């Protein structure tokens, strides 16, 4: 290009850049990647929302179902004996009050948990309410079930030790839901709860000698799905079904960390 006569410092128009053949293809590929990332993110959000809804449904069912069943049975007992056995009626009312207060506390705990999750609270942030129930509360649960007319024999085996919080809560909920089904469906006066601490796992078993499953398979069915989901989330296994000799059995195997080895003090000589 002839620059003769162009003053020093004057702007010189540069020739326009001709797009390379691959530029359009690269732009299209980048756009496809962005669209794929957006779609993937939307799918992850939808799956997270679904998982959270299932968790809420499990918690509400676990908190309410057992208590409502106990309250209904105790109310029926109280109404039948209020004229002839007032002391027994008062005991039924006392059990209703206790169960109602515990249920209300559980609902409050669940609602606080949901609000904390909604505002992004961290797990380390202290909760203003009592901790979630666990294996230490099984005897109290058995006593409430006995008040409803089903005697519960609780047996513990193995080397008892602290367990992770999620395992502790899951084990308690399994016992709670199983006892709810015994009270509502089994038509029996007793059942057995076994909690066995083993190497690498916790075995939780609830067995009754009642009528097992009804003809349409509905007995014990509601809540078992929730138990399977809860056990699956912690990497465990659950079996539930009628026993050949009669009655129903629920058994969950939940993973446990190995117990810490005992330390031996070494005395210097």
N, C-alpha and C positions, 0 to 999 in steps of 0.2 A: 504494500500500500504506500502511495506517495505521500509523505508528510511535509513536502515543500510548502512553505508559506503558512504553516501552522505555528501560531505563537506558542512560546514556551509557557507551560502551565495550563494550556487550554485543555478542556475535556475532549477525549477522543473516544468515540463510540466503539465499543467492543462488539465483535460479531456474536450474534445470538448462538447459545449452546443448543445443539441438536440433541434431543433426548436419545440416550442409548436404547438399543432394542430391548434390553432387559429391565429398564426402569419401570415400565408399566406392569410387567409381570411381578417385580419385587413389591410394588405398591399393592397389587391385588393380593399377594400372599400375606403381606403385613395386615391388610384389612381382614382377611379370613382368619388370621391368628387372633386378632382382637375380638372378632365376633365369636370365635370359638371360646375364648377366655371368658367373655361375658356370659355366654350360654352355660358354660361349666360352673361359673360362680352362681348363676341363678339356680341351677340344679342343686348345688351344695346348700344354698340358703333354704330351698324348698325341703330338702331332706332334713336339715336341722330343725325346721319348724315342725315337720311331722314327728321327728323323734321327741321334741319337747312336748308336743301334745300328748303323745303316748305316755311320757313320763308323768305328766300332770294327771292323766286318766288313771294310771296305776296308783299314784299317791292318794288321790281322792278316794278311789275304790278301797284301798287298803285301810285308810283312816276311818272311812264311814261304814263300810259293809259289816265288819265284825261288830261294831258298837250298836248299830241299828238292830241287828239280829238279837243281840243280848237284851237290849232295851225292850224290844217287842215281846220276847219271851217273859221277861220279868214283869212287864205290864200285865200280860195275861195271867200270870200266877197271882199277882196282887189283886186283880179284879175278882178272881175266883174265890179267894180265901178271906177277903176283907171283912166279911160278916162273921165267919166261923172261926178263923184263926188270925186275928188282927196282928199278933206279933210277927207272924210269917209275912203278912202283907207289908208291915213296916220294913222288914228286911228287904223285900223286893223293891220298895221305894228307895231305900238306901242304896241298893245296887244300881238302880236307874240313875240316881243323882251322881254317884261316883263315875259311872260309865259316861254319862253325859258331859261331865267336867273334863274327863280325859279326852273325849272326842273333840270337844271345843278347843282344848289345848293343841291337839294334833292338827286341827284345821288351821288354827292361827299360825302354827309352825310352818305348815305348807304354804300358806298365803305369804308369809314373810319371805320364805325361800323364793317364791315366784317373783316378788317385788325386787328382791336382791338381784335375781338373774336379769330382770328387765332393765335395771339401771346399771348393770355391769359390775356388780360388787364382786370383789375377789374372794376366793375361798378362805383366805387368811383373815378376812374381816370378821370380827366377833359378832355373833348373833345374840339378840336381846332375849331370846327364849331358851327354854331347856333343850338339851341335846336330843337327837333322835333316839327312839327306843332301840334296844339291842338284846342280846342273849341274856343279859343280867335281868331283864324284865319278863322272862318267860314264866317264872313262877307266879308273878302277879297276873299275867294273862291267864294262866291255868286256874287261879283262884276265881277270876271273873267268869270263866267258863263253867266252873263248878257251881257258881251261883245261878247259872242258867240251867242247871240240871245234868251236866255232863262232868263226871269226875275225871280229872286228867292226872295220869301218872308220869311225872317228868324224871327221866333218867339221863345222867351225864356220865360219859366215859372218856378215857384217854387222858392225856396231859393237858389240862385246861390252861389256856394262856390267852393273852390279848390277841384279838384278830383285827384286821383292817376295818375301818368304819363302814365301807360299802358292803363287805361280807357280813358284818355284824347286823346291819339293818336288813339285808336281804334274808338272812336266816330268821330273824324275828318275824318279818312279813310272811314268810312261808309258813311258820308255825301259826301265826295269826289267821291267815286265810284258810289253812287246813282245819283249824278248830272252828272257824265260822261255818265251814261246810259240814263238819260233824254235827254241830248244834242244829243246823237248819235242815239237813238232809238224811243223816245216818240213822235216826230213830234208835239211838243207843244211849246207855247211861254212863259209858266209860270209854276212854281211849288212852293211847300211850304216846308220849313224845320222847324221842331218843336224840340226844345231841352227843356225837362222838368225835373227839379231836383225834385225828390220825396224822400220819406223816404226809404232809403235802395236801391234805384236804380235810374239810369239815363235813361230816355226814349228819344231815338233819332228816329225821324220819317221824312221820305222824301216822299211826295205825289205829283203826277202829274195827270193831266187830259188828258193825251195823248192817244195813241192807245193801251197801255198795251202790251200784248204779241202777237207776230206774230203767224201765223198759225202753224209754226214749233216749236214754243216755244223758239226760239233763242234770241229774244229781251230781254235785261236785264240779260241774262243768264251768260255771261262771266263776272267773277268777283264776282258773288254771292257766289260761292264756297269759294273764298278767304275771303269774309265777314263772312260767317258762321264759317270758321276756326278761324278767328281773334276773333270773339265774343265768341266762345267756349273756347278759351284759357284763357279768363278772367272770365269764369264762367257765361256768359250771354246767352241770347236767341235771335234769329233773325227770323223774318217772312218776307217773300217777295212774292208778287204775284199781279196779276191784281185785280182791284177793281170791284165790281158788277156794280157800276155806271159809270165805265170807268176809264181809267188811270191805274197807278201802284203805289203800296205802299211798302215801305221798313221800317220796324220798328225793332229797337234793344233795348233790355232791358239789361242794364249793371249794375252790382252790385256796390253800393256806400257805404262807411262807413257812419254811422250815424253822423249828424252834431254835433260838439262839443257843449255841453250845455253852455249857457251864464253864465258867472261868475258874481256874485253880490258882490260888495265891502261892507265890514262890517266896519262901523266906530265905533271905540272904544269911549265909553263915560267915 
